[in-house]
Amino acid sequence: MNHRIEKLGPLLQEASRKLWSRFEHRTAAHGLSAAQWRLLGQLLREGPSTQAALATLLEVEPISVSRLIDRMEQGGWLRREAHPDDRRARIVVATDKARQIGPEAKQIIEAIYDEALAGLTDADRRVFHAALLKITENLKAPDPAVGSAAPAPSPIETVK
C-alpha cells in the first residue's frame, strides 16, 4: 500500500515556519532571530562548537554564521575562544547570559509544541514523531537521483 501525501514539502515548511514565528514572537523581548536561537540552542544542548560546525548545522555559508556570531557576541550571548588544536579555528561558547535564558526558552518551545500537537492522542504524537525521524533518516542517505555520475570536468580541462 503506497499512499502519496500531496504537498509534503510545503506542509512541513509551513509548519516549521509557524513554529519559529510563534517562538520568535514569544521571545521577542530577548532580541534574537530564529537563526540565533537555533545556534544558541545547539550550543546549550551540545556544548562549545567550531564556527564551521555551526555553519553546517544551520545550513548557511561560514561568512553568514560569522556575522550571526558577531551580533550574538556583541549582545553578550556567546564568546569565541581559541581552538586548543587549530590556531586558525575558533570555538564558540555560550555565556552565562545564554545559559540563564535556556530554561525559559525550553519552556516556551514546549508550550508551542503542545499547542501545535493539540488534538492528537499520545499514540498519534508517537507515530508522528517516528514518521518525522524516519523522513529525516531517509533523506540523510545519498540522493539516488544523482547517482555516481562522473563529476563535470573543470573549466581548465575543457579548454585544452
C-alpha positions in Angstrom: 0.0 0.0 0.0 1.7 3.2 -1.2 -0.2 6.4 -0.4 1.2 9.7 -1.5 1.0 12.7 0.6 0.4 15.7 -1.6 2.4 18.8 -0.9 4.5 17.2 1.9 7.4 19.6 1.5 5.3 22.8 1.6 3.3 21.4 4.6 6.5 20.6 6.5 7.9 24.0 5.6 4.8 25.9 6.6 4.6 24.0 10.0 8.2 24.8 10.7 7.8 28.5 9.7 4.7 28.8 12.0 6.6 27.2 14.9 9.5 29.5 14.6 7.3 32.5 14.0 5.4 31.9 17.2 8.6 31.2 19.1 10.2 34.5 17.9 7.0 36.4 18.9 7.1 35.0 22.4 10.9 35.6 22.8 11.0 39.0 21.0 12.0 40.8 24.3 15.3 39.0 24.1 16.1 40.3 20.6 17.3 37.1 19.0 16.3 35.8 15.5 15.2 32.3 14.7 18.7 31.5 13.4 20.3 32.9 16.5 18.0 30.8 18.7 18.9 27.7 16.7 22.6 28.4 17.1 22.2 29.2 20.8 20.1 26.0 21.4 22.8 23.9 19.7 25.5 25.4 22.0 23.3 24.9 25.1 22.5 21.3 24.2 25.8 20.1 22.7 28.4 22.5 24.3 31.1 24.5 22.6 31.4 24.2 18.8 33.5 25.5 15.9 32.1 28.1 13.6 32.4 25.7 10.7 30.3 23.1 12.5 27.7 25.7 13.4 27.5 26.8 9.7 26.9 23.2 8.7 24.2 22.8 11.3 22.4 26.0 10.2 23.0 25.2 6.5 24.5 28.6 5.8 27.8 29.8 4.5 30.6 30.2 7.1 30.6 34.0 6.5 26.9 34.2 7.3 27.4 32.3 10.6 30.4 34.5 11.4 28.2 37.6 11.1 25.5 35.9 13.2 28.1 35.1 15.8 29.4 38.7 15.7 26.0 40.1 16.5 25.4 37.5 19.3 28.8 38.2 20.8 28.1 41.9 20.9 24.8 41.1 22.7 26.7 39.0 25.3 25.1 35.7 24.3 28.3 33.9 23.4 32.1 34.3 23.0 34.8 33.0 20.8 37.8 31.2 22.3 41.0 29.9 20.7 40.8 26.3 19.5 43.1 24.1 21.5 44.4 22.1 18.5 44.0 24.5 15.5 45.2 28.1 15.9 43.2 29.1 12.8 39.9 27.9 14.2 37.7 29.5 16.9 35.4 27.7 19.4 32.1 29.3 20.1 30.9 29.1 23.7 27.6 30.1 25.3 27.9 32.7 28.0 26.2 32.7 31.5 23.6 35.1 30.0 22.7 32.4 27.4 22.7 29.6 30.0 20.3 31.6 32.1 17.8 32.1 29.3 17.9 28.4 28.3 15.3 27.1 30.7 12.8 29.8 29.7 13.3 29.2 26.0 12.8 25.5 26.6 9.5 26.1 28.4 8.3 28.4 25.6 9.1 25.8 22.9 7.5 23.0 24.9 4.3 25.1 25.2 4.3 25.8 21.5 4.8 22.1 20.7 1.8 21.3 23.0 -0.3 23.9 21.1 0.8 22.5 17.7 0.0 19.0 18.7 -3.3 19.8 20.4 -6.0 17.3 19.5 -3.5 14.5 18.8 -3.5 11.5 21.2 -0.3 10.3 22.8 -0.3 7.4 20.2 -0.7 9.9 17.4 2.1 12.0 18.7 4.4 9.0 18.9 3.6 7.9 15.3 4.0 11.5 14.1 7.4 11.8 15.8 8.6 8.4 14.5 7.5 9.4 11.0 9.4 12.7 11.1 12.5 10.8 12.3 12.1 8.3 9.5 11.8 11.0 6.9 14.9 12.7 8.2 16.8 9.4 8.2 15.7 8.6 4.7 16.9 11.9 3.4 20.3 11.7 5.0 21.3 9.0 2.6 23.0 10.0 -0.7 20.5 11.2 -3.3 19.8 8.2 -5.6 18.7 10.5 -8.4 22.2 11.9 -8.5 23.9 8.5 -8.5 27.5 8.1 -9.1 27.8 10.2 -12.2 31.2 11.4 -13.1 32.0 14.9 -11.9 31.8 17.7 -14.5 35.2 18.5 -16.0 36.9 21.6 -14.7 36.9 24.7 -16.9 40.6 24.2 -17.4 40.1 20.6 -18.7 37.5 21.8 -21.2 39.8 24.5 -22.7 42.6 22.1 -23.9 
